[in-house]
Amino acid sequence: MFRFRWDPPILAVLAEKPFRFRALHAQLVAHVGEHVDDNALTRSLQRLTRSGLVQADSQQSGNRQINTYRLSDKGRVRLVAYEAMVTVYAHINLSPDECDGRCSVHRERDGEHGTRLTDGMYVHNCR
């Protein structure tokens, strides 16, 4: 779904509100908790814009063109799908003890614990 490291966090940050480059950079660093290279952010924004996941609204300020980046409708759909995948992945890695039986997947039946393939996607199986 995503081949590049910074694409999902950029989409997550832009889901909050539109940002100019420097503000997006600062918010992204706060979101991921580590340094984000300007070149990596620029390449990701260009790639996400070309693919239609992010829209860049341009304003002219003297000789400079200033972009404000925002998440497109297509980007919102992709972000929802990504978040669902992350939730499933995190859930797969939980043990029944960590879940405390709060979810239907972890309600113990006969104590068997593992994963199974359902409709092309691996899901957690505690039966």
Residue pairs with C-beta under 8 A, 6 or more apart in sequence:
1 78
1 81
1 82
1 85
2 8
2 82
4 44
4 47
5 40
6 28
6 36
6 40
6 41
6 44
7 44
7 47
7 48
7 53
8 79
8 82
9 28
9 31
9 32
10 24
10 28
10 41
10 44
10 45
10 48
10 54
11 48
11 53
11 54
11 71
11 75
11 78
11 79
11 82
12 31
12 79
13 19
13 24
13 27
13 28
13 31
14 24
14 54
14 69
14 70
14 71
14 75
15 71
15 76
15 79
16 27
17 70
18 57
18 68
18 69
18 70
19 27
19 68
19 69
20 66
20 67
20 68
20 69
21 41
21 42
21 45
21 67
21 69
24 41
24 45
24 69
25 36
25 38
25 41
28 36
28 41
29 35
29 36
45 54
45 56
45 69
48 54
48 75
49 55
49 56
49 69
52 72
52 74
52 75
53 71
53 72
53 74
53 75
53 78
54 69
54 70
54 71
54 72
54 75
55 69
55 70
55 71
55 72
56 67
56 68
56 69
57 67
57 68
57 69
57 70
58 65
58 66
58 67
58 68
59 65
59 66
59 67
59 68
60 66
71 79
88 121
88 123
88 124
91 99
91 103
91 105
91 124
92 115
92 122
92 123
92 124
94 106
94 124
95 113
96 106
96 108
96 113
96 126
99 105
99 106
100 106
101 107
101 108
105 123
105 124
105 125
105 126
106 124
106 126
107 126
108 126
109 126
109 127
110 127
111 126
112 125
112 126
112 127
113 125
113 126
114 125
115 122
115 123
115 124
115 125
116 122
116 123
116 125
